[in-house]
Amino acid sequence: MRYPLANSSWDHEEIAAIQTVVDSGMFTMGARVAEFERAFADYTGSRHCVMVNSGSSANLLMVAALRYRKQGALEPGAEVIVPAVSWSTTYYPLYQYGLKLRFVDVDRDTLNYDLGKLARAVGPQTRAIMIVNLLGNPNDFAEIARIVGDRDIALIEDNCESMGATFEGRQTGTFGVMGSFSAFFSHHISTMEGGMVVTDDEELYHILLALRAHGWTRNLPKFNHVSTPKSDDPFTESFRFILPGYNLRPLEMSGAIGLAQLRKLPNLVAERRRNAERFLELVRDYPFLRPQREIGESSWFGFSMIVESDAPVSRADLIAAFTRAGIDVRPIVAGNFAKNEVLRWFDYTISDNLPNAERIDEAGFFIGNHHYPLEEEFTVLRAAIEDAVSSRAPVSA
């Protein structure tokens, strides 16, 4: 591809990090994962971080933790508000824990919650709101806080596409009681596979630690919020199970790679933001393409476009031209997720209607952003748009 969707930001540092783990002979989760967790918590301004094997697992662990806390546990049947546009594993853990999803439309410009519809959707049955910062773009957390007010509603963030984004100077992923992150290959940093959950809540942190590894006590401190005080006899404590957990542990090399990647993250995000300035300047020449509108400071996961209804070209025309030009192109995440067949398994409702999610589903697409300047790629992009327009132009007699 002349303009790929994803590319590696690794160099000799990540290769050396892998080699140190190989040389150690200890490959499962250990000291380097713990060091990365401390460093990532510091980066986000959080008290705690738990690393797992993927962003999807981070979402699963985050939802599971709410089920087992002592006060305000998220019981089966509780209503959780979700945006209609996101990735599948935003929703699946909620279904898997027996929760009732309430789909709310998104804003056609920001691609995050339509705040007016969110305000109307929140009701006496609402127990939690899943906030998704889509394609690097923060939600308006000040307005969401105003909507929630003093009601007992848990906010959790799926921040898997928005590492490094900020709102009013604060890292996204830290506005709720927990926030999830992804370190998959195509994301802001890559640990091959990997994900993280951050929280300031010590009880939730201890629940996350237990659930990540089999539901046992082994990784908990002696005095914790989940079990009675642990025995000082490691044999007695080695196989003591207290929660119905999983094995979501990351590899030790993922922690080592993460440390190298995290050192680069501020520069990776800064270059993505510079690319966004150039992209927005380019797309202004094509008013029939609606780009994402930034809230706060986006980390610009990718560049979305929605083809306006009066455009001289269709989405199919543009995708065909992009394919000819070697531009990797995808739907905007999963489009309108509420129309997927998998929902036959869900307990869900739709608040009001979803015209913006449907428009995104029918006319939206996105292309990649990277950690290096995209001058050549944007030249290819402009030529592809011109090709699509000229291919549809009427032939003069």
N, C-alpha and C positions, 0 to 999 in steps of 0.2 A: 504494500500500500504506500502511495506517495504521501498520504496524510492518514496515519494509523489512529485508531481510537486510544491505544495505550502504548507506552514505551517504558523501558527500564531506566531507573535513575541510579542504578548500581554502578560502582566502579571498584577499584582495588580494595577499598575499605570493607565492603560487604563480603568480598571473596576471602579476605584475611579473617574476618569475623567467623565465617563458616569454618575455616581451617582450624582456628583455635578450638572450636567445639569438637571437630573431628579428632584433633590431636589429643583432646582431653579424654576421649573414650566414653564420655557421659553425654548421651544425646537427649534424654528425656528432660522435662522441666526441672530447672535447677537455679543456680546462682545468677546466671545471666538474665533469665526471665525475671527474677526478682529485682535485679538492678534496672532492667528496662521499665518494670512497673513503677518503681520509685521515680525514675526520670520522666515517664509520661505523666504521672500524677503532678509532678512539679510543672511540666510544660502547660498543662491545662489549668493549673491552679486548684487542683483537687486534693483532698486528703488521702484518697485511696484509689488504686487502679488494680484491676484483675485482668490479666491477659488470658486469652483463650485461642482456639484454633481457627476462628473465622469471625467475621462480623455477624453472620447469621447466628452463630453460636452465642455471640455477645447479646443479641436480642433475646434469644431463648433464655439465657441465664438471667437477664434483667427482669423479664416477665416472671420467671420462676421465683426469683427472690421476693417479689411482692406477695406471692402466695403464702410465704412462710414467715413473714415478720409478725411480731406479737400484736402490735396495734395497727389497725387499719389494713389487715390482710385483704388481698384482692381475691375474693371467694368466687367459685364457679357461678356463672350467671350474671356477674357484675357487668355493667355497661362501660365500655371503653370507646372513646371517640378516636377515629382514625381518619387520615386524609384519603381521598379517593385515588390519588396518584402516588404510588410508591412501589417498592420492590416486594416480592412475594414474602420474604422472611421478615418483613415488618409485621405482617398479619398472622402468619402461621403460629407463632408461639401463643398468641392471644387465643386463637381457636383451640390449640392443643391444651390450654389450661381452662377450657370450658367457659371462656368469657364471651360476652355478647358485643359484637362490633357494631358501631354506628358510624357509617360513612358520611363524610362531609366534603363538599366540593372545595376545590382549590382556586386560587386566584390565577387568572390567565397570564398575568405579567410576572408575578414573583414565583409561581408554581408551588407556593406553600399555601397554607390554609387561607380560604376566603374568610376574613375575620368577621364579617357581618354574619355569614352563615354559621360560623363556629359559635358566635355568641347566641344565636337562636337555637343551636343544637344542644348546648349544655343545659341540662335539666336536673331534676331531683334524683334521677336514676344514675347520673354520671358519676363514676368512681375514679376514672383515670382518663387522661388525654395522652395519646401517643403523638408526639411532635416530631415530624420528619423535616429535616433541613435538606431540601432537595438540590442536587447538583452543585453543592457548595454554598448555597444561599441560606443565610439565617432567617428564621421566622422573626416576626415583630414580638419579641418576648415581653416588652412593656405593655402592649395591648393585650396579649394573652393573660398576663398577670391581672390586668384590670378586669377582663372577662371573668376570670375564675374568682377574683375577690377573696373573701374569707371562707369560701366553701371548702370542704374537705375532699379535694380532688387531687390525686397524685399526678404529677407531670413526669413523663419519661421521654427521653429523646433518642430517636434513631438518627445518629449523626454520622452514619457510615460513609456518606458521600461528602462530608463537609469538615473534615479535619483541617484545623488551622483557620477556620472562619471565625469572625468575632462580631458581637453585637454590643454596642456601647462599651467597647474595650474588653469585653469578657468572652472567653472561648465558648463557642457553641458546644453542646454536649454537657454543659455544666449548669444549665438553668433548671433542670428537673432534679428529682431525687436520685436519678441515675441517667447516664448517657452512654450510648454504644458507639464504637468506632470500628473501622475496618482497615486492615493493612494488606488487602488483596493486591494482586499484580497491577491492576489498572487504577489503583487509588493513589492518594497523595504520597503515602509511603508504602513500601511493599516489604513484607517479611516472608514472601512467597505466599503463604496463607497465614492469616492471623487476625485477631480482633481484640478489643479491649472494652471493659466497662469501668467508668469512673463514678465515684460517689463520695460525698462527705459524711454519709451516715454509717457509723461504725457497725450497727447491727446488720444492715444490708451488706456491708463488706464481709462480715463473718459468714453470712448466709451464702454469699457468692463463692467464697473460698470452699465451703463444704460442698456446695452443689457442683462446682467445677470438677471435683475429683471424687466421684463415687458416693458422695454424701457422707464421707467419713470425717472424723475429727482430726486426722493427722496434721493437716495444714493450719489448724486453728491455734491461737495462743492458749495457754493454760486456762486463763479466765476469759470467757467470751460470752457473746449474747445468744448462743445457740444451744450449748450443752452445759451440763454441770461441770465443775472444774475438772480438767483432764488429770488423769493419773500421771505420776512421775515415772511410772514403769512403761517404757516404750513398747514392750511386748503386749502388755494389757491394752494399750491404746492403739495399737497398729491397725486393727480391723474392727473399729467401733463405728457403727453406722447410725446416723441420727436424722438424715434427710434423704428422700428419694432422688438422688443426684444422677450425674452423668460422668462420662470421661470426655471433657472438653479441653484437656490440657494442651498447651502449645509445645512445640519442640524447643529444646534449648537453643538450637541455632536460630530460631525465630526471634528469641530475645536478643541474641548477639547481633543479628542483622538489624533489629529494631533500634538498638543503640546507635549504630552507624547512621541509619536513616534519620533518626530523630535530630541528630546534629545538623543535618542538611535541611530539615523541614522549613525553617523560616525562609531560607532562600528559594526553596521549591515553590512555596506559596507566593512569594514576592514575584517570581517570574511568571507564574500563572496569572497573577493580577495584571502584570504588564501586558501579557498576551490578550487579556480581556479588553483592555483599553483599545488595542489595535483591532480586535474583532468587532467591537461596538462601532468603531469608526467606519469599518468596512461595511457593516450591515446597514448603516444609515443610508447608504446609496441604494438600498433595496427596501423601500418602505412596505412592501408586501410581505416582508419577513419580520415577525415579531420576536425579538430576543428576550431573554429573561431579564427582569428588572431587579437590580441588586438591593438588598436590605442589609444595613450594617456594612460589613466588609466581607464579601464572599471570597471563598478560596477557589471558586471557579473550577469545579470538577470537570465540566465540559461546557460546550456552547450549544444551547437549545435554540430552536427556531420553530415558530408556528406560522404556517402559511395562511395569510389572510384570505377571507372568503372571496374578495374581489381581485385576487392575485392573477397576473397574466399566465401563471404556471400552476400546475398541481403538485402536491407532494410527490406523487409518482414520477412526474417529470424530473423533479429535482433529484430524487433518489437515483433515477436512471443516469442522470448526468454525473452525479457524484461517483457512482459505481464505475462509469467509463473513465473518470479522471483518477481513480484510485484513492478515493476518499472513503474511509470507513464511517458508516452511518448506522445509527440505531434508533428505535423508538425512544421517546422520553420516558425512561425507566420502564415501567410496565403499563404505561398508559392508564386508562380507566380500569382499575383493578376490579371494580364492582361488576364488570361484565364478564369476568372469567368463569369458566365452567366449574372451577374448584369451589365456588361459593355455595354450591349445592350441599356441601358438608358443613357450612358455617351457620351459626346463629347470628343473624345480623339484621339491621335496618338501614335504610337510607334516609338521611335527613334532607327534607326539601327535595331538590333535584340536583343533577350533576352536569350542567351544560358545559362548564369549562373543562372538566375532566374528559368529557366526550369530545370536545373540540381538540384537546391535546392528543387524544387517542386517534382521531381521524386525520389531523393535519400537522402534528408535531413530529420532530425528530431532533437528534442532537449528534454533534461531532466532538472529537476529542480536544483536550487541552493538555499541554505538557509543561515540563520544567525547563524548557529551553526556548529560545526565540523561534517564532513560527512564520518568519517572513516568506520563506519559500512555500510553505503550506497555505498561507493566505493568498498567495498568488494563484495557486492551484484552485483554491476555493472560489475566488472571484471569477476565474475562467470557467469553472463548472457552472456557476450561477448564470453567467452570460450565455453559456452553451444551452442551458435549459430554456432560457427566455427566447433565444434566437430560434431554437427548434420549434417553438410554439408560435413564432411570429407568422402572420399570414403572408403567403407568397403573392407579390404584386403581379398584376396581369402584364 
